[in-house]
Amino acid sequence: MNIAVILLVCVFQIGFAKAIDDNNYNFARTNNNDLQKCLSSSLSSSVYTIYPCNTLENQNSSQYKCDHFDVNSLLGIRGGRIPHLPAVIVYVMNSNDVQNVVKCATKLNYIVNALSGGHSYEGHGLGSKHNNIIINIEGINYININQSDRTGKFGAGTRLDPIHYTAYQYDNLTINGGTCAWVGLAGLALGGGKGELLAINESHEPDLYWALRGGGGGLFVIVTEFKLRLVQAPLLVMMLTSVWDANATKLVIQRYQSLIFNEKILNLPNNIFILLTVKSATVDILLSYYGVELEEFNRIVSLFLSTLPSPLKINITELDWLSFVYEHSSLSNPSDDIRELLLNNLTYPTYYFKAKHLFYDQPVSDDSLDQLISRLTSTDSSITLQFELWGGYLNTIPVDQTAFLHRHYKFDIQFMVCWDNDQDENEQLNRLNQVYLTVYNDSTKYSYINYIDRDLPNWMNAYYNTHQQRLIHIKHIYDKDNRFDFERTIQLSGANQYTFFNFHLSIFVLFLFFII
């Protein structure tokens, strides 16, 4: 599958620079009058800006004291715990607006963070430092499909499910994305100045093009438009859903691992996805097969079930592609219209959560599985583990072709805990970490940037490994003043203080991203 991508971006300035100590920056201030004057004179009156009631009053507070500046409402899924107070949120409508905001930030020495309107596991779409400028690009959300060459131009604030629905209307086209309806395209795809506007591809700004494919959003530039080559959607999706009680957890995980590490027996095609979900009370397998070869689907199902005890529940369904997207978009409701849900009903959940993540190139040992299951069953937390199968087309791309290098692992585990506002957050996080550590030593110690974790030690190596120095070099070229700064960006200061992150992420991945 050959995928071409053109990104329209706004950058700061190009040139090499020495590392500058972040302590010398004067980004935080309590009077934003100059900023208000600059933005009001640079932007049209139709551009919506929101300022806090009183920045000085709120400087050391964890909550804003005015209703019209509710930062938490911007988080979507509330994975982030926001410790800082932005100076302004600007709801831009086009690339020119982005350029003008960046120019004001450069003139007045403000940090800038981009929010595409989706969500971030750690809330990093709102940055992480006091008095920053948030550029909300959710208003740049157009979808233009060219059916003749099967490409699409998408505003960077477009959400995933509207893309799925709209592209499907043109000869059943789609993009390789995920299942989280409200995730913003920019964060999903990029996981990944002087206000210059650039169009980048393999031949124009090739280093930046390399870095953005797996190197993150909101780090080097602000992407405002994507041009993507679309792919043909499957005619049919076959789904197996099997559920066992907790007593079968070890057997199911062992069977999953034994098959995915035995290619001679399983020989998985590229058009299959297997998701194993483990909870304290149940374990289940979702096997999705994107094709019409029923004999092959039945063979794989038989392989998985042949040595396992009878499940509590088993269900096999056939769906067209759009119905499958709808079914797994977290919006599913049989009484609702698919079009209405996928295009308009992108309501954010209101629960709080935390996630951790690890890649594996060998099976989790029996001893570690015993510790894992013991820890899961000894807690009443709603901890979930998702074993996600890797491989297929992803493995055909050379490791150094893009900034994303974790291509050759067999599977990953995403660890998640959810809680409501009445539960103790620290207790939930501690329980999650205990579960995570039971299988940590069996892993590669590497992790995926789109499942960002602010508590991950040695995170630059975990996310980027051998690509670290090239990413630092590119950061020096495109953002020498470190204007795009937050706790997971590559910094230009001090040893071991380079930081990096991707600010919008998908929760469950069925197709691994076209861009990595």
SVG drawing of the C-alpha trace seen along z (x, -y; Angstrom):
<svg xmlns="http://www.w3.org/2000/svg" viewBox="-34 -47 59 75">
<polyline fill="none" stroke="black" stroke-width="0.4" points="0.0,0.0 1.7,-3.2 0.5,-6.3 1.4,-9.8 1.1,-12.7 1.4,-16.4 1.3,-18.6 0.6,-22.3 2.4,-23.7 3.1,-26.9 6.7,-27.0 8.7,-29.5 12.0,-30.0 14.8,-28.0 18.4,-28.0 20.7,-26.4 21.1,-27.6 22.8,-26.7 20.9,-25.2 19.4,-27.9 18.6,-27.4 14.9,-27.4 15.3,-29.3 16.3,-32.4 13.0,-32.4 10.4,-35.0 7.3,-33.2 5.3,-33.6 3.7,-36.9 0.7,-38.3 -0.3,-41.1 -1.4,-40.1 -2.5,-43.5 0.1,-43.5 -1.0,-40.1 -4.6,-41.2 -3.7,-44.2 -1.5,-42.2 -4.2,-39.5 -7.0,-42.0 -5.1,-43.9 -3.9,-40.8 -7.1,-38.7 -10.5,-39.4 -13.4,-40.0 -14.9,-36.6 -12.0,-34.8 -13.1,-33.8 -10.6,-34.4 -11.1,-33.5 -9.1,-35.1 -9.2,-34.1 -11.0,-36.5 -7.8,-37.4 -4.5,-35.8 -2.8,-37.2 -5.5,-36.0 -5.4,-32.5 -1.6,-32.2 -1.2,-29.7 -4.5,-28.1 -5.4,-24.6 -8.8,-25.8 -9.9,-28.9 -12.4,-31.1 -14.6,-32.1 -17.2,-30.0 -16.3,-31.1 -12.7,-29.8 -13.3,-26.2 -10.0,-24.5 -11.2,-21.0 -14.0,-21.1 -11.4,-21.3 -9.8,-18.0 -12.3,-15.7 -11.5,-12.4 -10.1,-13.6 -6.7,-11.9 -4.8,-15.1 -4.4,-16.8 -3.8,-20.4 -1.5,-22.2 -1.2,-25.5 -3.2,-28.5 -3.2,-29.5 -3.2,-33.1 -5.6,-32.8 -7.4,-30.3 -7.6,-31.3 -10.2,-29.5 -8.5,-29.9 -10.4,-29.4 -7.6,-29.1 -3.8,-28.9 -3.5,-32.7 -5.0,-33.0 -2.4,-30.5 0.4,-32.5 -0.8,-35.7 -1.1,-34.1 2.4,-32.7 3.8,-36.1 2.3,-37.7 3.7,-34.9 7.2,-35.4 7.0,-39.2 5.9,-39.0 7.8,-35.8 4.9,-33.5 4.9,-29.7 2.4,-28.3 0.6,-25.0 -1.8,-23.6 -5.1,-21.8 -6.8,-20.1 -10.1,-19.6 -9.7,-15.9 -8.1,-14.6 -4.8,-13.8 -4.0,-11.0 -2.3,-13.6 -4.1,-16.7 -1.0,-18.0 -3.1,-19.8 -3.3,-22.5 0.5,-22.6 2.0,-22.4 3.3,-25.9 1.6,-29.0 0.4,-31.7 0.8,-29.9 -1.2,-30.6 -3.5,-27.7 -4.3,-27.7 -7.5,-25.6 -7.7,-24.5 -10.9,-22.5 -12.6,-25.1 -10.2,-24.0 -12.2,-20.9 -13.0,-20.7 -13.1,-17.5 -12.5,-17.6 -12.4,-14.3 -11.0,-14.0 -12.5,-10.7 -10.5,-10.7 -7.1,-10.3 -8.5,-8.9 -7.0,-11.6 -8.5,-13.8 -7.6,-17.2 -8.5,-17.5 -8.3,-20.4 -6.2,-19.4 -9.0,-19.9 -11.2,-17.3 -12.3,-14.4 -11.8,-10.7 -15.4,-9.5 -16.6,-12.3 -13.6,-11.4 -14.7,-7.7 -18.2,-8.6 -17.5,-11.2 -14.8,-9.2 -17.0,-6.2 -19.6,-8.1 -17.0,-8.3 -16.7,-4.7 -16.4,-3.2 -13.0,-4.9 -11.5,-5.3 -8.2,-6.0 -6.3,-3.7 -7.2,-5.3 -8.8,-3.9 -12.0,-3.6 -12.1,-6.7 -14.7,-8.9 -13.7,-12.3 -9.9,-12.0 -8.4,-14.9 -6.7,-14.0 -3.5,-16.0 -2.7,-14.1 -3.7,-10.8 -1.6,-11.1 1.5,-12.8 2.0,-10.5 3.4,-12.7 8.4,-30.6 8.1,-33.6 4.8,-32.3 6.0,-30.9 3.6,-28.7 5.1,-25.5 3.9,-22.6 6.1,-19.6 6.5,-16.2 9.3,-13.7 11.1,-16.2 10.3,-19.5 11.5,-19.9 12.3,-16.1 13.7,-16.1 10.6,-17.7 8.5,-15.3 10.5,-12.4 10.1,-13.8 6.4,-14.4 5.6,-10.8 5.8,-9.4 7.6,-12.3 4.6,-14.1 2.3,-17.0 2.8,-20.5 6.6,-20.0 8.3,-21.4 5.3,-23.1 1.6,-23.4 0.0,-21.3 -3.1,-22.9 -3.9,-20.6 -3.3,-17.0 -3.4,-15.6 -3.9,-11.8 -4.1,-9.1 -7.3,-7.1 -7.6,-3.3 -10.5,-1.0 -12.6,-0.1 -13.3,3.6 -16.5,5.0 -17.1,7.0 -15.8,7.2 -16.2,10.5 -16.1,10.3 -15.6,12.9 -16.3,11.8 -15.6,14.4 -15.7,13.8 -14.4,16.1 -14.5,15.6 -11.4,14.7 -10.4,18.3 -9.5,18.7 -7.4,15.6 -4.0,17.3 -5.0,19.9 -6.4,17.3 -3.3,15.2 -1.0,18.2 -3.0,19.3 -2.9,15.8 0.9,15.7 1.6,19.2 -0.3,18.5 1.1,15.1 4.6,16.3 4.1,19.3 3.8,18.0 3.9,21.5 0.7,22.4 -1.2,19.1 0.3,17.3 -1.8,14.2 -2.8,12.2 -2.5,8.4 -6.3,7.9 -6.9,9.2 -6.8,7.6 -6.9,9.4 -7.5,7.6 -7.3,9.4 -8.8,7.5 -8.1,8.6 -10.1,7.2 -10.3,8.4 -13.5,10.4 -13.4,11.3 -11.1,11.9 -12.2,11.6 -11.0,11.8 -12.2,9.5 -11.1,10.9 -11.8,8.7 -11.2,9.9 -11.4,7.4 -12.4,9.5 -14.8,12.1 -12.6,15.2 -14.9,17.0 -12.8,20.2 -9.7,18.3 -11.7,16.6 -13.1,19.8 -9.7,21.4 -8.3,18.7 -11.3,18.8 -10.9,22.5 -7.2,22.2 -7.9,19.8 -10.8,21.7 -9.6,25.3 -7.6,25.6 -9.6,23.2 -12.5,23.9 -15.9,23.0 -16.5,19.3 -19.3,17.6 -20.3,15.9 -19.4,16.2 -20.7,14.2 -19.9,14.0 -21.2,11.1 -20.9,9.8 -20.8,6.0 -20.2,3.6 -17.3,1.2 -19.3,-1.8 -21.4,0.2 -18.3,1.7 -16.8,-1.8 -20.1,-2.9 -20.2,0.2 -16.7,-0.5 -16.8,-4.3 -17.9,-4.4 -21.1,-6.0 -23.0,-2.9 -26.7,-3.0 -29.0,-0.8 -31.8,-3.4 -29.7,-6.1 -28.9,-7.0 -25.4,-6.1 -24.9,-9.3 -26.0,-11.5 -23.6,-9.8 -20.6,-9.7 -20.9,-13.3 -22.3,-15.2 -22.6,-13.3 -19.0,-13.5 -19.7,-14.0 -16.7,-13.5 -16.9,-11.0 -16.6,-12.5 -14.6,-9.8 -11.0,-10.2 -8.3,-7.8 -4.6,-7.0 -2.8,-4.8 0.6,-3.1 2.1,-1.1 4.7,1.4 5.9,3.2 6.8,7.0 9.0,9.1 8.7,12.2 5.8,13.8 5.1,12.7 6.5,15.5 4.2,17.8 5.5,16.4 4.8,12.8 1.3,13.9 0.7,15.3 1.7,12.1 -0.3,10.1 -3.5,12.1 -3.0,12.0 -2.6,8.3 -5.7,7.8 -8.0,10.0 -6.8,8.4 -8.1,4.9 -11.5,3.4 -10.1,0.9 -11.5,0.9 -8.1,1.7 -8.1,3.0 -5.3,4.5 -5.4,4.5 -3.1,6.9 -2.9,5.4 -1.4,7.4 1.2,5.7 2.7,6.6 1.4,6.7 2.1,3.7 3.7,1.9 6.7,4.3 7.3,3.7 8.4,0.1 12.2,-0.4 12.8,-1.4 14.6,-4.6 12.1,-5.7 10.1,-7.7 10.5,-8.9 8.5,-6.0 10.8,-3.0 8.9,-0.5 7.7,1.6 8.9,5.1 7.4,6.1 4.8,8.8 2.3,7.1 1.8,4.4 -0.1,4.0 -2.0,0.9 -2.8,0.6 -5.7,-1.6 -7.6,-2.6 -10.7,-4.7 -12.3,-6.3 -14.9,-8.9 -14.5,-12.2 -15.4,-10.6 -12.6,-8.1 -9.1,-8.6 -6.9,-9.4 -3.5,-8.6 -4.8,-5.2 -6.0,-4.4 -2.7,-5.4 -0.8,-3.3 -2.8,-0.2 -2.3,-0.7 1.5,-1.0 1.6,2.2 -0.2,4.1 2.1,2.5 5.3,3.5 4.3,7.2 5.0,7.6 7.5,4.8 10.7,6.9 9.2,9.2 8.8,6.2 11.2,4.4 11.0,1.3 9.9,-0.7 6.6,-2.5 4.3,-4.3 4.1,-8.1 0.4,-8.1 -0.2,-6.4 1.7,-9.2 2.6,-8.7 4.0,-11.6 5.3,-9.2 7.4,-7.1 11.1,-7.1 13.8,-7.6 10.9,-8.4 13.0,-9.9 14.7,-6.5 11.4,-4.6 9.6,-6.6 12.5,-7.3 15.5,-5.1 18.0,-5.5 16.1,-8.4 16.5,-10.8 19.5,-12.7 18.0,-13.3 14.8,-14.6 16.8,-16.9 18.7,-18.2 15.4,-18.9 14.0,-20.6 17.0,-23.0 16.3,-23.8 12.6,-24.4 12.0,-25.7 15.3,-27.1 13.6,-29.4 11.6,-26.5 8.3,-28.3 6.4,-25.0 7.3,-23.9 5.6,-21.6 6.7,-18.7 7.0,-16.1 8.6,-18.2 12.3,-18.0 13.9,-20.8 16.8,-22.9 18.2,-23.2 20.3,-21.1 21.4,-17.5 18.7,-14.9 16.0,-17.5 14.9,-17.1 11.2,-16.4 8.7,-15.4 5.0,-14.3 2.0,-13.9 -1.1,-15.7 -4.1,-13.9 -4.4,-10.2 -6.6,-7.4 -7.6,-5.0 -8.1,-1.8 -6.2,-1.1 -7.6,1.3 -5.5,0.2 -2.0,-1.0 -1.7,-4.5 -1.1,-5.0 1.5,-7.5 3.8,-5.4"/>
</svg>
